[in-house]
Amino acid sequence: MHSTNQHSRRDFLIKTAIAATAFTITPRFVLGDGDIPAGPLLDWSLWKKFRGEVTHPALTIKKADITRARLNIQKYTWAKNYAENIDRNARLYLHLINPESLNNLIEETTPGDPLWTPCPACRKKGKPVHPHGLWRWEIDRPNELECTICETVFPNAEHPEDIVLETTWKKPQKITFYGGDTFEIFGFKKGRPSFTANIRSRKVQWCANYSRMLAEAYCITGNSEYASAAQKILLRFADCYPNWLVHVGYGEYADMDPRIAAQNIKKLPQPELTPPPNIPDKMLWTGFWTAGRATGVGLEADFIRKVVEAYDLTCDARDKKGVPVYSEADRVKIEHDLLLESTILLVNDKQINNKAVSNRTAVALVGMCVGHPEMVRFGLEGFNLTVNNWFLNDGTTSESAFYGLMTLGGIWDLGQACRNYSDPSGYLDKDGKRIDGLDLYKDKAYDQIWQAFFNGLQGDLNYPPYADSFLNVTLDDSYVELMVANYPERKEYLALLKILCGSNLSKPAGPVPPTYYIKNQEKLEFTSLVLPYDLAKPNSSSSFSLYYRSPGLELAQSPAFRLPDWCPAELRIGHMRTGADGRESLLTQSASHWGVHHEWDSLNLYYWKNGSEILSDLGYLWDHPLKYQTTMRTLAHNTVIINEKNQRSTERGGTVHLFKTSKHVKVMEASSDAYAETSLYKRTSAIIDHGNGKNYVVDFFRVSGGEIQDFVFHTDDTEHYFANNQFQPDADARLYDLKQIKTHKSSNVWTVTWTTGKDMRCKAWSVPQEGEAAFIGDGWGQRDWKNSDIGRTIPYIVRRCKGNGVKTFISVFEGYQSPDSFVKNVAVNNGILIIDTAAGRDYIMSNPDRGILRVPIGSNIHQVSGQFVCVSVLKEEIAWEESFV
């Protein structure tokens, strides 16, 4: 009892001292010859007033969630295993939580960033050099960085960092750079890597990740040893973070008060530090887009969101004797010198983009955690602008599936933290209003976003790789856990979760646990490499199942899982499917407008079936230096090229004229303004489905304008052959940058056959028009930004017409896994497509102006009018017919 009273007395004295000193906030500061007002978000007096009213934990994991987690641990093997893994992983590195080790892991010198570090050893050895480098870092060798391509370890005597920049603000620092020949790092012409700055940033990331894991381990086990370790990490961050400079990943540092730098990032009052031969210009290259203090990629939130949750989950912890793990002085120091300090840069960035929204969320989380309701409003403003303006009105992403998920990753935890959020008692904002019982999941726009991510999946539960989206991007199952927990009325979400986690929900969503790997009590690997894929996943190290899945959920009824045919009105990308559950195949046609993270791909066709791409999209090469010449260009897509040029990126609009679906036919017709030279640029595509995997695609592409019209399609496999050897080598042919060109010219329907995936056979029927010539050549096929498939080529098929008038490219595509194709023959008679199949004969008419399809049935003529009409005939009887207008 005496010891406890003594501890309380000490805390009381500390509180009294802090009240007189540390809480004194200066609302104005000197900048050059004038004073600049700090603004309400840089005035932390609300923190002083309301910090004592915060009930912890207050963020994404609340007391009710911890109670739910413990019930799950008692009831389910998967939850017990997760808890045991977290316990083991947290214990694994406790030996590093000592002053000497922490001083090495969290240095006083400002960190750089894990990116923007090209490898000079690769360049010297003639290997491909990525502007970001491809690096391996491990906690067991914390002061080394190894290139995964050439295996050179840095720091390296052959590539010394002999250029030194010395800072003068506050505590002087020395920041070193590689002194050899410079690199062009995107638009930064004379870039210099700093391997030591890269290493510092990785160590900081590791500590932030580990603090978050320690906090979770404390919540699950109640072991205060974990809370104490997290406290020590956070205190070390609080010692160093106030001295870290605002900087960008390109290696430019603002040697001044971060408040001044943040408010004037593009117009600094004094020259920035930049490695020679660059000349200071009083601005940080790319501004907020790549700015940070613990990082340099424009996503300071990635660091902040981890440390604020680590603090939120442990700040009320007590040891076995009931003594608080954090003294009041500790709490004030961490809140002031780490959490509030970390918002200085972010509150000055008023933009809304796929990075800024995450930073706004981080500010809101800090505000909730320390009792600053104005910071919460800053985050909520960003949330509202994101869901109502950045996302389209139909809930789809304005950029691509990957960047949409990245942006969702920037706001999901604000949604979770705001479950029943209320302002501190007695608080009113400038309009005399307050927030009580907030629930962001009731926001209609936010609801639509979750629904759109569900609707956009293809059958393998990945997203089609259109625009700037990687191959195999998926809706992380942790997100699905959130959907089920917060939209219980949407039973289709539960159906999806049961697909992902078993019909009896016998496993949790997400990795167990992420970035830490333990097997048989032995450490296998723990790294903190930054990959772009990680940005599309929930930014958390917890299993959402543990905290948000209600015990007994596996007993709840859900409908059979099914993906819908779908063409969102704003996105204008049609999704046409086959199979009883919509998972057998997917045909997409894109009429989307031009925008950020789009490609020159208007009216692109993508066709996937049973795990294989029949008509492929190369996807996204991220920051690869050749992405503009390769995966972005029009040639890399299945569309029409005019005059051998890329489509335009201004005034490129798309219009959907028809999107209709039925049991047997799914059709979309759209036009585009992709080329100024064309008066007509329109595509009509459809899946014709006879059931049980027996389906095919018909395609009509009409174009008028330009001197050269090239219809292009490509596969994703080099194993192809041509019926009757119709294509012959042509050494004189010159077509784009294609190699090994073969040519063919015929007035008859011709075919190309190839294989893809494990067992998918594919066939394309091309219906030539007058004067049409055909070519096939090997072109760019690389899809991995890390160059694992560098030099890979795929076949490009080009059908070329020239001159004036309307050109109509008619094609049929089929994927089949049986020995024989379902389609037996393709012919055209007066513009009517006649397709003989194993099930009879199909007559197909596409007429944008509406017409009449006349089908001979015995001695009679059956007439059907419409814009797109399909009649299937079997043994001189109509098996079925569909007509759309």
Secondary structure, DSSP 8 states (H G I E B T S, - for coil): -HHHHHHHHHHHHHHHHHHHTTT---SEEEETTEEEE--GGG--HHHHHHGGG--SS-SSS-HHHHHHHHHHHHH-HHHHHHHHHHHHHHHHTGGG-SHHHHHHHS-SS----SSS---HHHHHTT----TT--EEEETTEEEEEEETTT--EESBTTB---EEEE--SSS--EEEE--SS-EEETTEEEE---HHHHHHHHHHHHHHHHHHHHHHHHHHH--HHHHHHHHHHHHHHHHHGGG---EETTTEE--S-HHHHHHTTTS-SS--B--TTS---SS-TTGGGGEESS-SSS-THHHHHHHHHHHHHHTT-B-TTS-BSS-HHHHHHHIIIIIIHHHHHHTT----STTHHHHHHHHHHHHHHHT-HHHHHHHHHHHHHIIIIIS-TTS--SS-HHHHHHHHHTTHHHHHHTTTB---TT---TTS----SB-GGG-HHHHHHHHHHHHT--TTSB----SS--TT-B--HHHHHHHHHH-TT-HHHHHHHHHHHTTTT-S-SS-SSTT-EEETTEEEE------GGGGGS-S-SS-HHHHHS-TTGGGS---------B--TTT-EEEEEESTTS-SEEEEEE-----TT--S-TT-EEEEETTEEEE------TT-TTGGGTTSSGGGSSSEEETT----SSS--EEEEEEEE-SSEEEEEEEE---TTEEEEEEEEEEEE-STT-EEEEEEEEEEESSEEEEEEE-S-S-EEEGGG--EE-TT---TT-EEEEEE--SS-EEEEEEETTTEEEEEEEE--TT-EEEEEEEE----TT-TTTT-EEEEEEEEEESSS-EEEEEEEEEE-SSS-SEEEEEEETTEEEEEETTEEEEEEEEEEEEEEEEEETTEEEEEEEEEEEEEEETTEEEEEEEE-
